[in-house]
């Protein structure tokens, strides 16, 4: 998904500004098998399913949602690389969401 963005299984320095300037979307109402592509670890008391980046089928189309404030960070090199990776992914055959979220849930989330 983010093949052109240097990353490990967990976040590192390059994620700092991206995560700091994001607003996770709470995906609790989605099915248990639905996982965001980028998920934040929530507080152990709440146990929400917060996502920064997820994809879904929408009818015959596809939707990718990113809750990171990318325009605010456009001068940062890590943001430029993240955007490059994101656009490369969207324009590839790999961008093929498997799960379709219920329209009512999707409208509520957005």
C-alpha positions, -999 to 999 in steps of 0.1 A, spaced: 0 0 0 27 25 9 55 8 -9 74 40 -17 72 53 19 100 40 42 82 22 70 82 -7 93 54 -26 110 53 2 136 57 39 133 91 57 133 103 93 130 88 98 95 53 93 109 56 119 136 42 149 117 17 128 98 1 113 130 4 145 150 -16 163 123 -44 137 119 -77 130 133 -84 93 134 -118 80 123 -134 57 148 -144 25 129 -161 6 157 -193 1 137 -175 -17 109 -173 -54 107 -146 -72 128 -128 -83 96 -126 -47 83 -91 -33 91 -79 2 82 -46 3 62 -32 26 88 -45 20 123 -37 39 155 -35 20 188 -62 33 211 -63 38 248 -65 5 266 -96 16 285 -116 26 253 -105 -1 229 -118 18 198 -108 9 162 -92 42 151 -81 45 115 -61 71 97 -63 55 63 -88 30 49 -103 18 16 -136 4 7 -157 -6 -23 -185 17 -31 -209 1 -56 -188 -4 -88 -162 21 -75 -135 24 -49 -129 49 -22 -97 57 -2 -101 78 29 -72 95 46 -77 115 78 -42 131 79 -41 168 72 -18 165 42 -22 200 28 -10 215 61 22 194 59 29 198 22 63 214 28 76 184 48 97 159 29 80 129 46 46 142 35 58 146 -1 70 110 0 38 98 16 17 115 -11 39 100 -38 34 66 -23 -3 72 -19 -8 83 -55 13 54 -68 -9 30 -49 -42 46 -61 -29 43 -97 -18 7 -94 -37 -26 -98 -30 -32 -60 -57 -6 -52 -86 -31 -52 -106 -29 -19 -121 -63 -9 -147 -52 17 -176 -29 10 -188 -8 40 -225 -4 45 -235 30 30 -252 41 62 -220 35 81 -198 51 54 -220 83 54 -219 84 92 -181 81 91 -176 108 65 
